[in-house]
Structures are given as structure tokens and as C-alpha cells.
């Protein structure tokens, strides 16, 4: 087992209440996407409640803010799931369900192997990324930092060809 694993949090603000029929397709696809993550190479853990997902976790005062958090064996395994699996087909539709982000909406950070980060830790890392930009403590696929104790410059994994932007 490696000493370090990669944690990620991403957030999105739903355009509608989760019970609204206009977001029903997203809600209906959660089990499919979560099963895909659970069976993906390199997957370690994901935040979930008894519902099997994290949509009923209210992390902030905004009831429409949805959080997703997981841990993976490597940044590359997470990247492959996010942008090279069927997950990308759901990602493509995000403009139908979510408001464009006003700041950082995804953050990556290294955790000791076996760690399950808290929601607050993820929110703190996201805020840090938004305020400080990519550092070894909070980064994105555009500036992947090596695990603690390893030297190296940030690496751009070039997500643009796979990622559907908010423009």
C-alpha cells in the first residue's frame, strides 16, 4: 500500500430543489455514477449516507449546495474515472442542473493512506484553493503536486480536452 492517497471534493449549486422534476435525471443517475466510481480502478472511499450518496448532507447554509468527496489511490485513477469513463457523459449535462461556479468547485489534496477526510476538511481545502491558488496543500488537475516528501514541480494533466467547461 502506498503511503499517500488523493482526496477530492467537488461542489455544485443545484439550479432547483432536489425534489424538482427539472433535476430528476441527475438524481436518477446518482446510483449509476456511484456504482461506476465504486468499481473503478484505484477507488478507495466516497462520502455517503444511508441513501448511498451525499446529496442529503447539508454542508453549508445553502440547501442547494451538493458536495461530493472521495479518496483514490492516485490522481491518475481519479482523472480516468472523472474524464475517461461514462461519468463524463453525466458531467456533460451539468449546465442543465447546476449554476456556473463562482469560485473553485473542485480540489485535490494528499492524505495519509487509509484517511477518510471530513466534510469540513474538504470545504477548508476548497476555500484555500480559491484564496491562494494551487499549492501542495490544495490543487487541481491543472497543477498536480507530488505527494508529501517527493520533490517535483506541479504537473498539468491537461483536463481541457475531456472537461466540459462552464463557458
Secondary structure, 3 states (H helix, E strand, C coil): CCCEEEEEEEEEEECCCCCCHHHHHHHHHHHHHHHHHHCCCCEEEECCCCCCCCCCCCCCCCCCEEEEEEEECCHHHHHHHHHHCCHHHHHCCHHHHECCCCCCCEEEEEEECCCCCCHHHHHHHHHHHHHHCCECCEECHHHECCCCCCCCCCECCCCCCCCCCCC
